[in-house]
Amino acid sequence: MANIVDFALAWEWMYDREFIYDLDKTCQQRNLKSYIIHPSNLDETLAMMAGGELIIRVLLDRASDVIPRFYDLIHMARKGSFWMINELSLLPRAVDKATMHLEFLAAGIDVPYTIILSPWQKSPRVDLSDIKRLGSPFIIKPACGGGGVGVITNAKSINQVLSARMEISHDKYLLQEKIIPVILDKEKKAWFRIFYVAGNVIPCWWNDATHIYDELNPHEIKDYNLFKLEDITKKIAHICKLDFFSTEIAMTPHGKFVVVDYVNDMCDMRRKTQYCDGVPDNVADEITGRLVSYVEKRLKGQEDKNEGWADI
């Protein structure tokens, strides 16, 4: 008889260890059968799946972007009734900042003034006649980069644009005006990183210079009239269709909420008690709980539809 796993957790980054093991522990507390997949047991796992000894119902994939062999696991898992957090086929569109920029504009979401440049490999020469509209300094970022790779936050010249395009020559580039957030009471910069977890919005204070988080309490949302953070994040979720991601929103001195970083699908879940720039522990706990609850709810829905798991 096959070993049917409710929630498989694939990881490779050493700093993901605590997040993965917290998810595993929460699954055990909720009577969900979890299974951790790491490069150290990947071959064994693939062999069991190929032999029909292991069936995965849900997968959180935090490894295939670095280790392509994890794609074999996803391919094998798709032979049964299976789904992912986040669905792999949605990611290329969701993480493309150029695409999301245009989608957000069409949806009425405020974004920085932006010039989108085609990849250097496709078009070495581009029109930069409107670059003065960006102001100085301005932002240069690759469309599909992550973790700040290739991003220049204080660009001041066309030469920097030309050099950046050649550095990651296969990618589109965004040139964006630099958004300066309003400073609220107690010297708080109105810059926020918001987590979206399966319909739930969890906003945090976030400093774009230091990368330090702080919890954003409900009374602060009310006192500073920050209710739009939830509305905008849910709009983004509707557009990108991911289950779990983060975004960044800044409030300007004129009270406008501007999305300054669009969709980050691989959220850094290091904890603040261990790393100064980590996620506040209460927020990390809530994210873990929300993810497991989401898996519980969807699996229950599958069982109610008699999808045949009891017959395996």
N, C-alpha and C positions, 0 to 999 in steps of 0.2 A: 504493500500500500504506500502511495506517495506521501511524503511529508509536505503538507500544505501550509505555507507561510503567509500570514495575514499581511505583514508589513516588513519588507526587506529594506535594509539601510546600507547603501553603497557609499564608501568613502575612501579617500586616499591622503588627504591633507592632514598632517600631524595635529594641527590646531582644531580640527573638527572632532577630535576624540571625545571630548566631554559632551558636546552636543549630541553626537550619535549615541553615546552610552546613556545620556539622559532620556533620549527617545526610547531606547531599549527598555530602560527601567520603567518608564511610564506605561509602555505597552504591557509589561508584566503585571503592573498594578491594575490594568484594565482588562486583564485576561485576553489580550491579543497576542498572537504568536508572532514574535519578531525574529529577524535573522540578520546578523551583521555580515556584510561582505566587504572585504579588504583585499588589496593585492596579495596578501599572504595566503588567503584561502580562495582566491578567484578560480584557479584551475580546478580545485576540488568541487567548487560550487557548479561550474560549467559541466563537469563530468556527471554530477548528480542530476542536473537538469536534462542533459542529453539522454540519460538512462531512464528518465521518467520518475526518478526518486524524489525530486524536489519540484514543487510548483509554487510560484510566487504570485500573489494576488495584487499587491501594491508595492511600488518601488519608489523610494526617494534616492535619486541619483546625484551624488556629489563627487563623481569620479571619472565619468566617461569623457569629460572635456579635457582631462589630462592624460588618461590612459585609455586609448581607443579600444582596447580589448574588452572593456566593459560594455561596448556596443553588442558584443556577442551575447552577453547576458540578457540585454534588453530584447534582442531578436528572438532568443529562445523563449523568454517569458511571454512574448506576444502570441505564442501558439495556444495559450489558454485564455481565460477571461481575466484580463490584466489591465491595469492603468498605472500611470505615473504621476508623481508630483515633481516637477511640472511635465506635461506631455512634451516629449522631445521634439516633435514636428512643429511645435509652436515657437520654439526658442529663436530660430534665425530671424524671424520677423520681429519678435518682441524685444530682442536685445539690439536691434539695428536702430541707433539713435536718429538717423536720418529719416527712416520710415516712421518711427514713433513721433518725431517732430511734426511731420505732415499730418499724421492721424490726429494728434492732439489739437493742432490748429483747426482741423475740420470739425472737431468735437467742441470747439469753443474753450479749450483749456489754454490759459496764458502760459507762454513760453518765452524765453529770451529772443530778441531779434537775432536771426541766424542766417548765415550764408552757407549753403551746402555745396561742397566741391566734389566732383567725381574723382575716382582714384587716379593717381599719377600715372599708373600703368596704362590706363584707358585714355587719359587726356592730360598730357603733361602741361599744356597751357590752359589756364582758366581765367575767367573774367573776375578781376578783383576791384573793379571800379567803384563798388559800393562799400569798400572796407571801412571808410571813414565813418559810416553810419554806426559801426560797432562801438565807437569811442575808444579810449585808451586808458588802461590796458584792456585787452579782450582775451577770450578763451579760445584755445585751439584744442580740438579733441577728435580722435578717430571715431567713426560711426559705430564700430563693433568692438571697441576695446573694453577692457574691464580692469578694475583695481587701480585706476589712475594711470595705466600704461599709455604713454604717448600724449598725455594731457599736459598742456602748457597753460597755466592759470594767469600769467601776467605778460601776455604777448603784446608787443608794441610795434612790430615791423612786418612788412611783407616778406622779408627774407626769412623770418621765423616760420611763416606759413609755407614757403617754398621748401625749406629744409624738412619740416614736419611731414609734408606730403611724400617726400622721397624716402623718409625713414620707414614708414609703413605704406609702401607704394601700392598695395593691392586694395586698400580700404578707402572708402569715402571719408571726407573730413567735414566737421562742422566748425565754423567760426562763429562765436557767440558773444554778444554783449555781456559784460560782467555785471551781474545783479548785486547790488548793495542792499542788504536787508536793513530794516528798521531795528533800532535798539529799544527794547521794551524796558519796563521797570526792572530794577535790580541788575541792570547792565546785561540783560539777556538778549543775545542776538537772535532775531526771529528767523532762524534757519532750522528746518526740521527734517529728520529722516523718519519716514513712515513705513512700517511693515504692514503688508497685506497678507493675511493667512485665511484662505478659504472663506471669504466674506467678512472677516473681522479686520478692523483697522486699528493698528497700535502705533500711535505717534510718539516720537521722542524729540526732545531738544537735541540738536547736533551742531557742533561748531565746525564749519568748513575749513578753518585754518588749523585747529588742533586735533580734529576728529574725535573730540570728547563728547560722549552721550550724557544726557540726564533724563530722568523720567519726566514726562509731561503729564501732570495730574489733571483730573477732570475739572477741578476748580480753576486751574490755569486756562484751560480751554474756554471756560465760561468768562473768566475775568478779561482775557485778551481777545475774546471773540474769534476763536480759531476753529469754529465748526466747519469751515470750508475745507479743512484738511481732510476730513473724512469723505466729504462729497467728491472732492477731486480725485482722491485715491481710488474710490469705487468706480469713477469714470475711467481711470487708467486701467483698472482690472477688467472692465468691460471691453476695453479696446485690445489689451494684450492677451487676455483670456488665460493668464497664468493663475495657479493656485497659491503660490508663495513667492513674494518678491518684495523688494523695498524701492522706494522712490525718495527724492529730495524736493522739498518745496520751501521757498523763501517768501516772506512777506515784505513788501517794499514800504518806504515811508508814506506812500499814497494809499496803503491798505490793499494793494493788489497781491494776490497769491500766485507766484510764478513757479512753475515746475522747472527746476534747474538741473536735475539729473533724472533721467526718465525711468527706465526699468532695469533694476539689478536683480537678476534671477538667482545668483549664487550669494546669498546673504552671508556675511562674515558673522558667525555666531559665537565668537570668543566672548567670555564673560568679563564684566568690569572688575569683579573681585580679583581676577588674575591678570588682566591687562588693562592699562589705564584707558585705552581707547576701545575697550570692549563694550558689548551690549549690557545695559543694566540687568542685574540678575533677575529681578521681578519680571522684566520684559522677556528675557530668555525663557523663564519658566512658563510664561503665558503662551509664547510661541510654541514651545514644546507641547503643552497641553492642547492648544488649538489644533495642531497638526494631527495628533493622535485622535482627538475627537472627530476630526474630519474623516479620517480613515474609518473609524468605528461607524460613523453615520452612513458612509457610502457602501461599506461592506454589508451593513444591515439592509440597505436598500436592495443590494444584489441578491441577498438571501431571500428577502421577501418576494422577489420576482422569480424564485425557484430556478436559478441559473445552473443548477446541476452539481454544485459542489458536494452535496451530501452523497452523490452517487459515485464519486471518484474513489 
